[in-house]
Amino acid sequence: MPIPASVVPATATEILVFAWAALSGKNPPLAYWHMAAEVGPHRRDFFSLLVAGDPTGASVICNSQAFWLPMPRDGNLIATLHAADLTSPTNKGEVEIHGYSPGPPQS
């Protein structure tokens, strides 16, 4: 996901990311998201957000977290899902940028 320069300037050193997920309907009992920033060749810093679904579909389960990541060198935040697909069409979630560290003053 490209981070718009209107939201975070390229000179920023860190971004404050907020991610949330609300699972409803039938979902696997466990999955997790990685939100990652590429910080060097073949190197990513990331945060994981665990989401536990209900295979019976009887519950709505929510999880959220805010976390700091280094500003990605390519300006993209990478979100990937691991362990299981969350296929219920009623699932919802978002990844938002809530702030940033501006970096050193420009002279």
N, C-alpha and C positions, 0 to 999 in steps of 0.2 A: 504494500500500500504506500504510494508516494505521500510524503509529508509536505503539504503545501507551504511554500515560503511565506505566505500570508499568515500562517499559523505559527510556524517556527522558523526563525531566520537561519540561514546556512552557517552563521557564526556560533550558533548555540553549541554548548558542550554536552548537555544532557537533556533528555525529555522525560516528563512525568506522564506516564501512560496509565490510563484507567481502563480495565477490561471487566465486562460482566457477561454472565450467561444465565438464562432462565430456561430450564428444560421442562417440557411438559409433553404428555403423550408417551408412547413406548420408546425407551432409549436403553442402550447398553448400560450396565452398572458402573462403568468407569471409563473415562477418557480425560485427556488433558491437552490444553493449548500451550504452545510456546509462542511468546511474542519476542522477536529477536531483532537485534541491530547488528548489521555487519560492521565490524570495527577494524578489520584487517584481512589480508588474503587468507582465505580458508578459516576465518575466525569470526564467530558470532557470540555476543553476549545476549543472554535471554532470561526471561522469567517464565515460570510455568503457572498456569491456572488450572487447578483440578476441578473437574465437573463430574458428579456422580449422578447417573440417570436412574430411573425407575423402570425396570423391564416390564412391569405390569401396567404402567401408564396411569396409576392411581394418584401420583403425587406431582407437584410442581416443585422443582429443586433449583435453588439459586446460589450463585457464588459470584463474588467480585473481589477485585484487588487493585490497588494503585501501587505503582512501582517506578523507580527511576532506571532508565537505560542510557548508555552513552548515545550521543547523536550519531545515527548511522552515517558512515562515510559516503554512502551513495544516496542518502536522503529517503530511503525506503524502510518502513517498518514491516517485518515479515511475520505473518501469523500462520502457524501450521497446527493441525489437529493430529493427535497421536493416540494409539491404543484401540480406538473404535470409531466408526462413523456414527454421527448423531443425526439420524435420518428423519426424526419426527418433524413434520411440516409446521408444527406449532412452536418449535424452539425459537428463542430470540436471544440476541446478544449484540454487543458493540465493543469496539476498541476506540478509545478517545484519547486525544492529547489534552491534558489538563494544565500543562505548564512546561517551562524549560529554564535551564540555566543559560544566561545570555553569553557567557564566555568572556574573554578579556576585552577591556575597552578598546575601541578602535581609535587610532591616532591619525 
